[in-house]
């Protein structure tokens, strides 16, 4: 039995997301474009068959994007339990991105998701995996990242 490496996400996904994000959150788009993940980050297929990223941490242990080995399963469980009502949603951390994707699908068209993640390189990995450009263009997904993420969100509001 031979093992093949998982596919790299399409570079066009990240570029499309960043171009759309720049309209509402230009600072975040710049930070995400410049964000470099650690060199050992690699695409990997999660235990649920979902494409994600993993790397070895300082102690040599395998770490997963969003701390989830089964990102699709985790996202469904979290979003099924999430009670948003008629309000917008604020997410602290992007997970693997599946949570954001599901939440956007379940929210009404007038509701938005404000996503804050101080770790720009991890947020950039999420934007490589998931196509959010339409929701970013419409202002339904607003991303704030880096060391000024919370200040940027406050200024935006």
N, C-alpha and C positions, 0 to 999 in steps of 0.2 A: 504494500500500500504506500503510495507516495503522498506527501503533504505539500500543498501549494500555499504560497503566501497569500494573505487576503489582498484584495485590490486596494490600491490607493484611491481615496475619494477624488472625484473630478476637480481639478483646480478652478474650473469655471464656477463651481458652486460658491466657493469662498469669495471670488471676485464679484459675483452677482450680489451676494449678501452685503459685502462692504460698500458697493456702489449705492445700494438702496438705503443702507444705514446712514450714509453720509448726509442725506437730506435732513434728518431729524437729530442725529447725534454725531456730528462731524468729529468731535474729539475722540469718541469711542472708535469710530471707523479708523482713524489714524493710529490709535494705540493698538488695535487689533491687527492692522496691516504690518506694523513693526514688531509685533510679538513673536518671539522665537521660542518654540518649545525646547525642552532639553533634548540633546542629540539622540538619546536612547528611546525617545517616544516612537512607537511604531503602530501601524494599523493592526488590528486583531479582531477576530470574530468572537463575540461574547458567547457565553454558554447557552444563550437563547437564539443564537444565529444572527444577532444584530452586529453590524460593523461598528467598531469603536476603536479606542486607542488604549495602549498600555505601555508601561515603562518599569524599569527596576529602580526603586528608590535607593537612598544612600546606604541602606543596610542590605541591599540586594533583593529585597522582597518585591514581588510583582504588584504594581499599583495600576488601577483601572481609572479611566476617565469617568468622573462622577462617582467614583468609589462603587461602581456597580459591575459585576461580572455578567449580569443579565439585565441590561438596560431597558429593554422593551417590557419585560415582566415588571420591573420596578416602577417604570413610568405608569403603566396601567394601574397598578395598585395605588400609587400616590394620587393620581388624578381622579380615580374612582372615589377616593375618600375626601377629596378636596371640595369644600363648600364655598363657592365664590359668590353666590347670589347674583345680584345685578351690578356688582361693582367690578372695577378693574382688578387685576391680580398683580402682586409683587412677589417675585421669586428671588430669594437670596441663594445664588449658586445656580449654575446651568445644568448640573448633572451631566448626562451624556447628550442632552438636547431633546431626547424623546419626550420628556415631560413637557417641555415648551411646545413641541409640535402637537401633542395630544390636547393640551390646554387650549391652544389657539383653535383647534377643531371644535372644541366643546363650547367655547364662549360665544356669546352673541356677536354679531358683526360690529356693534358699537363699543364692545369692550376691548381693552388693551391689556397686554402683559408687559410689566416693567421688570426687566431681568437685570440683576446686579451681581457681578462676579469680579472680585478684586484681582483675580489671577488672569491677566489678559491672555497669556498663551493657552490656558485651558479653554477659555471662551472662544479663542480663534479656532481651536480644534473642533469645537461644536459647530462653528460656522462652516467648517470644511465638510462635515458629515451631513448636515441638513439644509435643505433649500428653504429659506425663510424670506426670500427677496420680496415676494408680494406683500406679506404681512409687514415687513419693514417699510416698504414704500407707502403703504396705507397708514402707517403710524400705529398699527395694532401691536407691534413688537418694538419695544424701545429698550436698547441695551446700554448699560453703563458699566465701565470696567476700569481696571487699574487702581492706583492708589487714591485717585480723586473720585472714584465711582459714586460714593454717597453724596459728595458735594455737587457733582455734576447732576445727579438726579434731583437734588433739592433745588438747584438753579433752574433746571428744566421745568419743574413744577411751579 
